Amino acid sequence: MSAPPTDPRPWPFVEAERLMEAVSGDAPGREVVFETGYGPSGLPHIGTFSEVARTTFVRRAFTHLTGRPSRLVAFSDDMDGLRKVPLNIPNPEVVRPHLGKPLTSVPDPFGTDASYADHMNRRLREFLDRFGFEYEFRSSTRQYRAGVFNEGLLRILERAQAVRSVIVPTLGGGERERREDWSPFFPVCPSCGRVYTTRVTAYHPGRGSISFACDAVYAEFRGCGEAGEIPVTDGGTKVGWKVDWALRWWTFGVDYEMYGKDLIESAAASSRIVEILGGRPPVGSFYEMFLDESGQKISKSVGKGITVDSWLEYGPVGSLLHYLYQSPRKAKKLTYDAIPKAVDEYLDQLRRLPATPEAERPGIPAWFFQEGEAPRWTSRLDWSLVRNLVACLGVHDEEVILGYLARYDPAISAPENEAMARSLVAGAIAFDRDFEAPHRSFRAPTGEEAPLLRALADRIAGSEGQDADEVQALSFDVAREAGVPPKVLFQAVYEGLLGQSRGPRLGSFVLALGRDEAVARLRALAGREGSGA
């Protein structure tokens, strides 16, 4: 058990302290349950990754503060019916005839698993396992069919009118017309297998059952006409999702769950239902949504927005975790432009961690990103410098770039740094190829700029033994002596050598490029004065 970092406290510790207060009256040693939910109607995406990661951050903070045992349940809502055919799956014609059926009853369009849900659940587990998350997977269908939810379902049946009193007032829009006959239960038609074409016609709490009719229309499908009485237990029915959320909170004794801002009202309704069932609602915390390039919420069914795999093609997983860690209640665009800054900030944290007293390390975001020791990074190398070196050399050869960087900072060849250095170079080359090289435009210096470039080259040629700060100062000396703002010289260098208007600290860049090569390139650039290219 440890103290939290001093103010300003990292947000996971703020959340952990809220949870500590909520569970303070529990029996000693009781296991605390965290939960995240996954809707397997689409492939796992960055929102899925984010929710598990952020919940894990809070769990690590809670463990640090209390030492109490805990577990994280990753719950798949695979008993839900398929509402529409996602745009990013193969063979949609395989899926369309099964709209309205539970996802575990829909064929797998990928042709690799027993059902649509089995495929998506496998992909979810592989996805989470790949990044070392510690969790227990739970399938909604299996919980229903195995009777895990039976006690809660019978309580809902007994208290159906109280549950209705919570949900019915919240129905609006296209659901308004359903207020009169809305039911917590969605019977699974024993004839056609659909859940969205059935309706409840009577409750029989004494028998643990409901009467139903399969006569509604969903999409282009009309109910099969089946009617009868069916038990609410053992998978014969499911409950609507707000009730389902409450059901698993009550059944599993969930203590903490995060959810998107769009679900705040739903979480409040589910919390009231938990109380109706006689349980304690979990501590909840909302986060803002990620937006794509157009400012729209990222959709798992359409597949828009950056994916986890595409981020990792350019930056290490720690950089993505760092981006997700920041300000979870602030909506932000999740685009490729976010990667460079996130990578450099993550590398800076790795440098600082070893020198930070152990009690203060939880104040550094990278402390949350893994169990045990964080990766070591003792090099002064930043990703921005790597990317600018790639741009200047115009070379997409990892070994060539690594050779230049090793001369700049031999520490990248140390065993603790080598894997990260290779990852950074590979990512920089990919980022340059995909985003920067296609838009790069070099220009020749003007008559005012060319003498500045020659003067800078001469100063660098005589700078042997000087460090990056001293080389950086040479550019200011040249500009001051010429009576021009330093930015005139910097822009001439960046736009002439890198093909972009901004660049790295010039001193570090010169040393990474090598003094002799920097001098040669500056003189060659000055020689193109007025050529227009």
Buried (B, 14 or more C-beta within 10 A) or exposed (E): EEEBBEEEBBBBBBBBBBBBEBBEEBEEEEEBBBBBBBBBBBBBBBBBBBBBBBBBBBBBBBBBBBEBEBBBBBBBBBBBBBBEBBEBBEEEEBBBEBBBBBBBBBBBBBEEBEBBBBBBBBBBBEBBEEBEBBBEBBBBBBBBBEEBBBBBBBBBBBBBEBBBEBBBEEEEEEEEEEBEEBBBBBBBBBEBBBBBBBBBBEBBBEEBBBBBBBBBEBBEBBBBEBBBBBBBBEBBBBBBBBBBBBBBBBBBBBBBBBBBEEBEEBBBBBBBBBBBBEBBBBBBBBBBBBBBEEEEBBBBBEBBBBBBEBBBEBBBBBBBBBBBBEEBEEEBBBEBEBBBBBBBBBBBBBBBBEEBEEEEBBBBBBBBBBEEEBBBBBBBBBBBBBBBBBBBBEBBEBEBBBEBBBEBBEBBEEEEBBEBBBBBBBBBBBBBEEBBBEEEEBBBBEEEBBBBBBBBBBBBBEBEEBEBEEBBBBBEEBBEEBEBEBEBBBBBBBBBBBBBEEBBBBBBBBBBBBBEBBBBBBBEBBEBBEEEE
